Amino acid sequence: MRVVVGLGNPGSEYHGTRHNIGFAIVDAVAEKIGIEFDAGPGEYHIAGPGGGEHNFVLIKPLTYMNNSGIAVKQILEQFAIGAEDLLVVIDDFHLPLGSYRIRQRGSSGGHNGLYSIIYHLQSEDFPRLRFGIAGTTLPADKSRMPDFVLAPFEPAEAEQVTEVSQRVVSRIIGLLDENRESSVT
């Protein structure tokens, strides 16, 4: 069993914000393979397993970004899997808008959601997909970064994000389907 965790903040006020790109990506994966999210037995929403050819679940933690590790730890315990069977999808303002990068392990890079997961799992050894959200409006003053990540994409940016998101969704499904018998690479 594989688990794809999209990080974001619950609530309509956060829908469509840069910080919620993880939620948007797992929503798009669910839509593409025809499954829906329901309340999970922990502090998260769950979709799947995908059934048929898909042997993975999609997760959206309800613990808010900075406490994502609480839900991720619950998920690993519920499914009795290791961190290597995760794929965490997050926003990254260090990457150009619409680019993405997949890594097998690493530090939080200053991302509070990743920091929470690392803290609760006591490990940096889990795959993550970082989706670039840095647009032309990236603030020079880092103290304004919370306002930036909690803002929606500009209309021109949203078009690019939608296009790249479709490729990311296909890539995630491909990675998971390719690696049914081994960890995500």
ABEGO torsion letter per residue (X at the ends): XBBBBBBBBBEAAABGBAAAAAAAAAAAAAAAAGBBBBBBABBBBBBOBAEEABBBBBBBBAAEAAAAAAAAAAAAAAAGBBAAABBBBBBBAABBBGBBBBBABEBAGGBAAAAAAAAAAGBABBBBBBBBABBAABBABAAAAAAAAABBBBAAAAAAAAAAAAAAAAAAAAAAAAAAABBBX
